[in-house]
Amino acid sequence: MVGVPGRSKSCGTCRIRKKGGCDEKRPACGQCIKLGLKCDGYARELRFINFSTEPRKVGRKNPASAQIALPVTLARAAYAEKYLGIFWSSYLPTDKHFPAQMMMYVSGGWTNSLPQLYLNLPNIQKILLAICLSTAGRITNNRWEKEEGLRYYMESLSEMSAALANRTRGNIVTLCVMSRLYSLYEVPSPLPLAFYWLKTSVCICSWNHQVFFGQDDEDRIAQARNWRNHINGELAIMTSQPPETYISGYLHQFFVDGRLHLTTSAVQARKRIILSNPEWKTIPWNEIPKTPKDRLIDILVEIPTLLENLDISRACPDPEFQEFQRRDLLRTCWELEKELMNWRMELGITDPTYSLDAEQSSFSLDYLAACHIMCLYWAICIILYSSLRILSCPLVILPPQTDPRIYCGRIAKAMPLLLHPLSGAYGVHLASFPVAIALMYLNAVDGDVIYEEKRIIFDAFARSGYGKTVERFNQSMRRQDARSPEVANMDGPKAVPAQAKSWFGVEGEKL
């Protein structure tokens, strides 16, 4: 704000009249007095002008310096794309899409449609962003991303509750996908969560949400208990619809991929699962043929019933009825063994060049898929053959191929691949069940002694960024599945063997 130089010093009236001769007398000039005019005085007019300390430049503005506001929809899409990319780089580093050939041997094809579901189903957006932001925050230790992930997660819970309260056949995709995505969300401490079917007597699940990677040092079985409660919730949602719901389309893929973790949870709990009912093993494949994975899970889904009946038999107070049950269970074991051998001959990986030495073979998703399906097969062998040994008379000599240690060794050699950095977090999911079964058997028969199979597994844990995750989860599962609180809460070198023997229900020498 400045005066303007170079102007007349006459009074304001003389300047307006543009007449010279102002004598500049004060407070009024003599000319104005002589003419009888009001003198406006000598105050200078102030004007506002633009001013810059930098010289003006000729030419165009640098376009990079311009602040361009993106439309809200584009900004959100870019935001989501960034964090979806971070999630995929952690979950499956080598690809963002499960190839069709690979889906014949592994569970994971349901995630191929997540980007499209994210765009079309608003309820899925928040839980998926919660997973992506939490993954990014964990990788970079960025507090803001962790807090944003937690915020999206909490908001998604209310949406899930609303979807459950207004469930219809039309929103079954939303319910199914959200229930499974919760198992991928990771938080460092328990969060309260209660899911209920409203207007029905079926309770889906009530749990303190601490998912697969969360460890609770105060409650050492919380991780396994909460994970299993989550699984029960997903199973309740899926089976609330008839099997015909899953005959085709995305829901078929979702169902066939979900059978594995739902069944392995039942195996570890030693409780029969509804998916072993004939209609759940047949109707969903009325239009789409079964894959090698589907046929192997058809065998696996019978294992929880076998284990539950074995426990019932051993608790039977009537010796005669107990013997009848033992013989019946023995027949069941041999029938399952026949199905297992047929699967291996017809659909298993029988290529003589196939090797599980991850250090001598280049990594590929096909190799990972082959490794996973065979590890699942070997885990079933361990359970089935250990059950055969428990049920068989001491004088009976079983065939050499029924030695469970053989299959523990094969699973051990597969761990470096399943826990390979390029397998990502997905490899953790693939490895968890087979390695849990192998270690359960080895701990039961070997005690705290570390033989070759254990050493290979522990070495793989040590080298892998995810190895400790699997180890902690298995520790929690052992405590959860122990048959008494005393065994579950044991500490020290004798705790792990005692918990393993408790799961089998026998002393190690009987295995």
SVG drawing of the C-alpha trace seen along z (x, -y; Angstrom):
<svg xmlns="http://www.w3.org/2000/svg" viewBox="-36 -36 57 147">
<polyline fill="none" stroke="black" stroke-width="0.4" points="0.0,0.0 1.9,-3.1 1.4,-6.7 1.7,-7.4 4.7,-9.8 4.9,-12.4 1.5,-14.0 0.5,-17.6 0.9,-18.9 -2.2,-21.1 -5.2,-20.6 -7.7,-18.0 -10.2,-20.6 -7.7,-22.2 -6.6,-18.9 -10.2,-17.9 -10.8,-21.3 -7.5,-20.8 -6.7,-24.4 -3.3,-25.6 -2.5,-28.4 -3.1,-26.6 -1.0,-28.4 -0.9,-25.4 -1.9,-27.3 -3.2,-25.2 -5.6,-24.2 -7.3,-25.6 -5.7,-27.1 -6.2,-30.8 -7.8,-30.0 -10.6,-27.9 -11.2,-30.6 -11.3,-33.4 -13.8,-31.3 -15.9,-30.2 -15.2,-26.5 -14.7,-23.8 -11.0,-22.9 -10.5,-19.1 -7.0,-19.5 -3.7,-17.9 -4.1,-14.2 -2.6,-11.9 -4.8,-9.1 -3.5,-5.6 -3.8,-2.9 -3.3,0.9 -1.0,2.4 0.3,5.9 3.9,6.4 6.4,9.3 9.9,9.6 10.9,11.8 11.2,10.5 8.5,11.5 9.4,14.4 8.3,14.7 7.0,18.0 4.7,20.9 4.2,22.1 5.9,25.4 3.0,27.9 4.6,30.0 4.1,27.3 0.3,27.1 -1.9,28.7 -4.5,30.7 -7.3,32.1 -8.4,35.6 -12.1,36.5 -13.0,38.3 -13.6,41.6 -10.2,41.5 -8.4,40.6 -10.1,43.5 -9.2,45.9 -5.6,44.8 -5.5,45.1 -7.0,48.6 -4.7,49.7 -1.6,48.7 -2.5,50.7 -3.9,53.6 -0.6,53.8 1.3,53.8 -1.0,56.5 -0.4,58.8 3.3,58.3 3.2,59.7 0.6,62.4 1.7,63.8 4.9,61.9 5.3,63.7 1.8,62.9 -1.6,61.3 -3.6,64.0 -3.8,67.8 -3.4,69.6 -6.1,72.1 -3.7,75.0 -2.5,74.1 -6.0,73.9 -6.4,77.6 -4.0,78.3 -4.3,75.4 -6.9,73.3 -6.7,69.7 -8.6,69.2 -11.3,67.3 -9.0,64.4 -8.8,63.8 -12.1,62.0 -11.3,59.8 -10.5,56.7 -13.8,56.9 -15.7,57.6 -14.0,54.6 -15.4,52.4 -18.9,53.8 -19.6,54.7 -19.1,51.7 -19.3,53.9 -16.1,55.7 -14.2,52.5 -13.5,51.7 -12.3,55.0 -10.1,55.4 -8.6,52.0 -8.2,52.8 -6.1,55.9 -4.1,53.9 -3.4,51.0 -2.5,53.2 -0.1,55.2 1.6,52.0 1.8,50.7 3.4,53.9 5.9,53.9 7.0,50.2 6.1,49.9 4.0,46.9 1.7,46.0 -0.8,44.1 -1.3,47.0 -1.9,49.4 -4.4,47.0 -6.2,46.5 -6.4,50.3 -7.8,50.6 -10.4,47.9 -11.5,49.6 -11.7,52.9 -13.9,51.5 -16.2,49.9 -16.5,53.1 -17.7,54.9 -20.9,52.9 -21.4,53.5 -21.0,57.2 -23.5,57.1 -26.0,55.3 -25.5,57.8 -26.1,60.7 -29.2,59.0 -30.6,58.6 -29.2,61.8 -30.7,62.9 -29.7,65.3 -28.5,62.3 -25.9,61.2 -24.4,64.6 -21.4,63.7 -20.7,60.6 -21.2,62.6 -18.9,65.5 -16.1,63.3 -16.2,61.0 -16.1,63.9 -13.0,65.3 -11.2,62.0 -11.4,61.6 -8.9,64.5 -6.4,62.4 -6.7,59.3 -3.8,59.1 -3.8,57.1 -1.3,57.1 -3.8,57.4 -7.3,58.8 -10.3,56.8 -13.9,57.4 -16.1,58.9 -19.5,60.6 -21.3,62.0 -24.8,63.2 -27.5,64.4 -30.3,62.0 -33.8,63.3 -32.5,66.9 -31.3,69.2 -28.0,70.0 -25.0,68.2 -22.3,67.7 -19.4,66.8 -18.5,64.7 -14.8,64.1 -12.0,61.7 -10.7,61.2 -7.0,62.1 -6.4,63.7 -3.8,66.0 -0.7,64.0 -1.6,62.4 0.1,63.7 -1.3,63.1 1.4,63.7 -1.0,63.5 -3.5,66.1 -1.3,68.7 -4.2,70.5 -6.1,67.4 -4.6,67.4 -5.8,71.0 -9.1,70.6 -10.0,67.4 -8.9,68.8 -11.1,71.9 -14.0,69.7 -13.6,67.7 -13.6,71.0 -16.8,72.1 -18.4,68.8 -17.4,69.1 -18.8,72.7 -22.1,71.5 -22.4,68.9 -21.6,71.3 -23.9,74.1 -26.8,71.7 -27.4,72.1 -28.2,75.4 -25.4,77.2 -27.1,76.2 -26.0,72.6 -22.4,73.7 -22.9,75.5 -21.5,72.9 -19.9,69.4 -17.9,67.6 -19.6,69.3 -18.5,72.7 -14.9,71.6 -15.3,70.0 -16.8,73.2 -14.2,75.7 -11.4,73.4 -12.9,73.1 -13.2,76.8 -9.6,77.2 -9.1,74.9 -12.6,75.7 -11.7,79.4 -8.2,79.1 -9.7,77.1 -12.0,80.1 -9.1,82.5 -7.2,80.7 -10.3,80.4 -11.0,84.2 -14.6,83.4 -16.9,84.5 -17.7,81.8 -21.0,81.3 -19.0,81.2 -18.6,85.0 -22.3,85.4 -22.9,87.0 -24.8,84.0 -21.9,81.7 -19.5,84.0 -21.6,84.4 -24.1,81.6 -21.7,78.7 -20.0,80.6 -23.2,81.4 -21.9,79.1 -18.2,78.8 -15.9,81.8 -13.8,82.4 -10.1,81.5 -7.3,83.5 -7.5,81.2 -11.3,81.8 -10.8,85.6 -8.1,85.5 -10.2,83.3 -13.0,85.8 -10.7,88.2 -9.5,85.6 -13.1,84.6 -13.7,88.2 -10.7,88.0 -12.4,85.8 -15.2,88.4 -12.6,91.2 -10.7,89.3 -13.9,88.5 -15.1,92.1 -11.7,93.3 -11.9,91.0 -15.5,92.2 -14.3,95.8 -11.5,95.4 -13.8,93.8 -16.3,96.6 -16.7,98.5 -18.0,101.7 -15.1,103.9 -17.2,105.9 -18.7,102.8 -15.3,101.2 -13.8,104.2 -16.7,104.0 -15.9,100.3 -12.2,101.0 -12.8,103.5 -15.2,101.2 -12.7,98.3 -10.0,100.6 -12.1,101.4 -12.7,97.7 -8.9,97.0 -8.1,99.6 -10.9,98.3 -9.6,94.8 -6.1,96.1 -7.3,97.7 -8.9,94.4 -5.7,92.6 -3.5,95.0 -5.9,94.7 -5.7,91.0 -1.9,91.1 -1.8,93.4 -4.4,91.6 -3.9,87.9 -0.9,87.5 2.5,86.1 4.3,89.2 6.8,87.6 10.2,89.3 12.0,86.0 9.9,84.3 12.0,83.2 11.3,81.3 14.8,80.0 13.9,76.3 17.6,75.2 18.3,77.2 15.2,76.1 14.1,72.7 11.0,71.4 7.7,71.4 4.0,71.4 3.5,74.8 6.3,76.2 4.6,74.6 1.3,76.2 2.8,79.6 4.6,79.4 1.4,78.3 -0.9,81.1 1.7,83.8 2.3,82.3 -1.5,82.5 -1.4,86.1 1.5,87.0 -0.3,85.3 -3.3,87.5 -1.0,90.5 0.5,89.6 -2.9,89.3 -4.3,92.4 -1.3,94.7 -0.9,93.5 -4.6,94.4 -3.9,97.8 -1.1,98.4 -3.3,97.4 -6.2,99.6 -4.1,102.7 -3.2,105.5 0.4,105.4 1.3,108.7 0.1,107.4 3.0,106.4 1.9,103.5 3.4,102.9 6.6,100.7 4.8,97.9 2.5,97.4 5.3,95.9 4.3,92.2 7.9,91.1 8.4,91.6 5.8,88.9 7.1,86.6 10.5,86.6 8.9,85.7 7.0,82.8 10.2,81.6 12.0,81.5 9.1,79.5 9.3,76.7 12.1,74.7 9.8,74.3 6.6,73.6 8.3,71.0 10.3,69.6 10.3,65.8 8.6,65.9 5.8,68.0 4.8,65.0 2.2,65.2 0.3,67.6 3.0,70.2 2.4,69.8 -1.2,70.9 -0.1,73.9 2.6,75.0 0.7,74.7 -1.4,77.8 1.1,80.3 3.9,79.1 1.6,79.1 0.7,82.7 4.3,83.8 5.6,82.0 2.8,83.4 3.8,87.0 7.5,86.4 7.1,84.7 4.9,87.6 7.3,90.4 10.7,88.6 10.0,86.4 12.2,83.4 15.0,85.1 15.7,83.4 16.3,85.9 16.8,85.1 13.2,84.3 12.8,81.8 16.2,80.2 15.2,79.6 11.8,78.1 13.4,75.8 16.1,74.7 13.4,73.7 11.7,71.8 14.9,70.0 15.6,69.0 12.1,67.9 10.6,64.5 7.3,66.3 8.8,69.3 8.2,67.9 4.6,67.2 3.9,70.8 5.8,72.0 3.9,69.7 0.6,70.7 1.4,74.4 2.4,73.9 -1.0,72.3 -2.8,75.1 -1.0,77.8 -2.1,76.1 -5.7,75.7 -6.0,79.3 -4.5,80.8 -7.0,83.0 -6.5,81.4 -5.8,77.9 -2.8,79.2 -1.2,80.4 -2.2,77.4 -0.5,75.0 2.7,77.1 6.0,75.3 9.6,76.5 11.1,79.2 8.5,81.9 5.6,79.7 5.6,80.1 5.9,84.0 3.1,84.2 0.8,82.0 1.5,84.0 0.8,87.3 -2.4,85.8 -3.7,85.0 -3.1,88.6 -4.4,89.9 -1.7,92.5 1.9,92.9 4.5,92.3 5.6,96.0 2.1,96.9 2.5,94.7"/>
</svg>
